Amino acid sequence: MLLFFPTTTAQTPPDHHYYNLIVQLPFTTSIEMRLHNCNTKGFTWNIHSEEERVGRIEDAHQVLDEMLERTVMKLTRNMRFHTSNLEDINTFGNWLLDIGEGKVEGLNDGETIIDIPDDLLINDSFDPIGSLIEFVYPSIVENAKKSNFFQERAILTPKNEVVQEINDRLLSLFPGDVKEYLSADSLCHSDYLHTNFDESLYSPDVLNGLKPPSLSLHRLVLKVGVPVMLLRNLDQKAGLCNGTRLLVLALGKRVVEAEIISGSNIGTRTFIPRMSLTPSDKRIPFKFKRRQFPLAVCFAMTINKSQGQSLSKVGLYVFTHGQLYVALSRVKSRDELKLLILDKEKKLTNKTCNVVFKEVFDRIE
C-alpha cells in the first residue's frame, strides 16, 4: 500500500512542495517479516518535488511487485481439526488436501470420480436419509431442549430442494406446536420491463410459488427450539449477518425472538422482524417483493451456505456433484463425518465426482 501526503514546515520555501511517501509492505507480523528477510513493515521517503514523487511511486510499485511475485503463502495446518491423535490428523488432513488439489485417484484433468473410504459412508439402503439424520441429530426429541445441541452440527447438500426435504422431515420429528407465517408478495410496478406488461399473468398465487434461494419461503413453518438461518444482513456489529444461525426462543405475530448460536456473538438474544425483500435472481424476468421473516429452517443447509462455518458433526448428502472439498473441510474430526452418496439411479455408492480448477495452482511452486 502506498500513502503520500504534502508536509510543510516553517523552513519550507513558498515555491516548494514537500511530500512524505510511506510504503506499507504486505506483511503484518514480525514472524512474516523474518521469514521474508524484511526488517521493517514499511519505509518512508522524503520527497521535495512533483517529479521526484512520481519517480518514487514507480520505484515503490516495482519493489512491491517483486516481493509479491516471489511470495507464496502455503497452508500447513488445518485449524479446524480437534483430535488428540496426531497420526489421524495428518492422514485425514493430507486426504483433504489431495481432494482440494485434485490429486486423489492419481493424475487427472481436474474432474474425476473418486472412492470414499467405507468408514465415512452411510450404508443403510432401506432409509439412508433417516440414518444420516440419526447420525447428525441423535435422539433429537430428547436433545431438543439443550441450547448447545444445534450449535455445531448440520446436514450439507448441494441443492435447495433436498435441503427443504430434509428440513421438513426433521421439523415433523421436532416436538412442539407449529407456527405458520405466510408472506405478502407483490409486483414492483416501477420495474416493469415494458409498458405492455400483463400483470394478470403474475397473480399472488404465482408469486407465492416462487422460491428464489435468497428469499424465505412464502409459507414459513417454525417451532420453538428449531435452528434457523438468517438470510439478510441486519446488524453486522451484533453478529446478525447473512448465514448466521440462531435458535428460535419465541414466535410472535410481528417478531421472532431468537438466540445466536454461531459466530462471535453466541448467546446473544435478538428480535427478527418481517422485512420486504426483493430477489436478485436474473432468471426471474420481473421484479417482485416478498414481506416475510428473513429466516429459513437450517437442520440442513446448502454447501454454499456452509462456507465459513466450523462444524463438529457433519452429514454430507452427495449425488455426483462438485463442491466436495468445501463440504468436507467444514468438519473438525474424521469421526464426526458421514457421507450419503447416491448415483443417478438413487442407489447407494462409494463414488463421487471431485472437480478442481487446477489452473489456480499453475504459478504455485
N, C-alpha and C positions, 0 to 999 in steps of 0.2 A: 504494500500500500504506500502511495506517495502523498505526502502532505506538504504544502508550501504556503507561506503567508508573508506579507510585507512586514518589515520591522523598521523602526526608526529610533534614533537616539538623539540626544542634544547635539552630538557632533556630526549628525548626518547632513551633508551638503543639500541645499534645497533642490538641486537638479539631479540628485541620485536617489535610486530606489534600492533598498536592501531587502533580501529575501532569506528566509530560513527554509531549507528543503529537508524534510525528515523522511528517511527511507525506512519503512517498517517491514522487517523481514517476516516471512510466513511461519515462524517458529515461536511458540509461546511459552515453552518451559525450558529450564536450564538443562534438563536431560536431552531434549531435542537439539539444543544448541551445541552441546558437547558431541553428540553423535555426528553432527554435520560440520564440526570444526569451526563453529561460529562463536565468537567471543562476546557478542552483543546482540540485542534484539533489533538494533537498527543503528543508523548513523545519521549525522546532520552535517550539511554543507551550508556555509555562509556564502551567499551569492550577492554580487554587487551590481549586476546589470541584467537586463532582459535577455541578452544573447547568452550570457552565462547560465541563466536559469533554464533556457531551452536545452542547452547542451548537457547540463547536469541531469535533467529529466531523462534525456535519451540514454545517458550512461547508467542511470539508476534502473531503467527498464531493462537494459541489457543484463545487468547484474542479476536482477530478479528472474529473468527468463532463463539464464544459465543455471541458476540454483534450482528452479522448478523442474527443468529438464532432467537434471541428474538426481532428483529426489523422488524415491519410490517408497511410499509407506506401505508396509505389509502387516496384516493382522496375524498375531502369533498366539493369541489366547482368546477362547470363547468365554466371555464374562457371564454368560447365562448358565453355564453348567454348574450344577450343585451335586456333587457326589464325592465321597471320601476315597474312592478307588481311582488312583491316578491312571492306571492302565485302561480302565473303562473310558475315562475322559479322553485319552489320546486316541483310542480306537474309534469311538463314536465321532470325535471331533474331526479326525482325518477322513472318515467316511463322508461326513457333511461337506468338508472342503472339496473332496473329489466330486461330489454331486454338484456343488456350486461352480466348479471349474470344468465340468463336463468330462471328467476323467474316468468315471465308473464304466465298466464294460469295455475298457481299452479305448483306442483312438476312435473318434467319430467326428462327424461334421457339425456337431452342436445339437443334434436331435437324435436321441437313441432310446431304445427300450431297455430298461434296467430291471434286475431282480431285486426285490426287497427281502431282507432276511426273515425267515419264518417266525422268529420270536417277536417280530413287530407287527404281525398280521392278525386281523380278526378272521377266524376260520369257521364261524357259525353260519352255515348255509341256510338254516331254517329261518332265523331272524337276525341277519347281520347288523342292521341298524340298531335293533334293540340291544345287541351285545356291545356295540360301540357306545351307546348311551349309558349302559350299565358300567362300562369301564371308566368313562369320564365323570359320570354322576351316580356313583353307587348309593343305593338306599336313599334316593332323593327325597322321599316323603319324610324320613327320619331326620335328614340333614337340612331340611328346608329352612329351619329357623336359626341355623348357625350363620352368623353375619359374615364370616370369612370363608364359607364353603365355596362361594362362586367367584372369589377374587382372582384366582389364577388357574382357571380351568375353562376349556371351551372345545367345541367341535368345529373344525375348519373344513370348508368345502369350496370348490371354485364358483359355483353358480347360486344365484339368489333363490331360484326355485327350490333347490334342495335345502337351503338354509331355512326357508319358510316351512317346508315339510317337517323337518326335524324340530323346529321351534314349536310348531302346532302340536306335535306328538308329546313333547316334554311339558308343554303348558297344560295339556289334558291330564297328565300324571300329577301335576303340582297341586298341592292342597289349597283350599281357599275358594272364595267366591270370585266369579268373573265380572270384570267391569269393561263394558264396551264403549268405545269412543268412535263416533263417525265424523269424518271430515266434511267441511263445506268447500266444494270445488266450483270454480267459475272461470270462464274465459277472460283473458286480459284483452279488453276491447281496443286498447291503444296499440296493440302489437299485431293486429291483423295483417296478413301478408298482402292483401289486395282488397279493393272496395267491394268485390262481388263475393266475399267470404260468406258462406252459408252457415250461419250459426246453428240452424236446426239440425245439422249433421252431428253436432257435438253436444248432445243432451247431457244433463247431470249424470245419468247412468253410464254414459260412455266415459266421462271424465273420472267417475268413481272407479272404473275398471282399470285405469292406467296405473302401472306400477314402476315408475322410474326409480332406479336404485338409490337416488339421492333424497327421496322423499319417504315419509311414513306412509303406511298403507291407509286406504280410505277407512277400512274397518280395523281399528287398533284394539286388540284384546289384551288386557293386563290383569294380573293378580298381585296382591300384596306379597312381597318377598321375592318377586321374579327379577332376574337380572335384565337390564335394558341397556341399550347403547344410544348415546346422544348423536344425532345426525347433523347438527349445526354447531358452529362456534357461538357460544353465548357470552362467556366471560373467561378469557384465557388466563388471566391472573388468578382466578378462583379455581382453575382446573377444568372448566366446563368447555371442552373443545370437541370438535368432530371426532368421534371414535372413543370418547370417554365412556367407560362402563359404570353403571350405577345400579343400586338395589332399591326397588320400589318400597317405600315405607307407608304411604297413604295415597288413596285415589280420591281426589276431589272432583267437583264439576268443572272448575276452571284451572286448577293447577294439579300437578303430580308432585308429591313430596318424595325425595329420593336421597340416598347416601352414596357418595362417590366411593367406588371400590377399585379404581385403577389410577395410575399416575402418581403425582406427588402430593395430592390432596385427599388421600384415602381417609375416610371417616367423616368428611365434611358433609353436612346436610344442606340441601338446597331445594328450591321450588322451580319446577319446569312449567312454563305457561304454554298455551297454544300460540302458534305463530303462523303467519301467512307466508308460504314458501312457493317459489317458482322454480321448476326443474330446468336444468341447463342441457338436457338430453337433446341433441340435434336430430335424433330420429323422430321426434315429435314435431310435426310441421306447423305447430301453432304454440302460442304461449297460454298457459293457464296457471292459476294459483290454487294452492290447497291450504286451508286453515286447519291445522292439526298439531298435536303434540309432536315435537321433533324427536321421537323415540322409536326404537324397534327392539323387540324381544331378542336377547342375544345368548341363549343357551348355545346356539350355533351362530357362526358368522362366516362371511366370505374370507378367503385367503387375503384378498386385498385389504380388507378392514383390519386384519390381524397384524399388519405391518406396524412395528413399533411396540407391540405387546410382548411381555415376557410371561410365559405361562408354565405352571408346574405340572399340569395334566392336559394332554392334548390328544384328541381323537381326530384323525385325518381321513375324510371320506373322499377318495380319489377315483376318477374314472378316465384314465388315459388322458391326462391334461398336463399342461405346463405348471409353473409356479411351485414345483416340488421343493426346491431349496428354501424358498421363502417360508413355506408352511413348516417344514421340518426344523428350521432354525428357531422357531418360537419356543421350543421346549427346553427345559433346564436339565433333564435327565433322560437317558435312553429308556429307563424302566417305566417312565410315565408317558410313554408314547405308543400309540397303536394306530395302524392304518387299515382301513377298509377299502379294498381295491376291487372294482367291478369292471369287467370288459364290456364290449358293445352289446353283448347278449345278456348283460346284467348277471353274469356268473362270476364267482369269486376267482381271483387270480393273484399271483405274486409279482406280476409285471406291470410297469407303468412307464409313461413317457417322461424323459428328462430333457428339457430344452434349455440350452445355454448359448448365448450370443458370444462366441469365442473371440470375435474381433475386438472386444473390450480389453482382452488381455494381451493384445499383439505387442504393445510397447512396454509391457512389464517384464523385467528380466528376473 
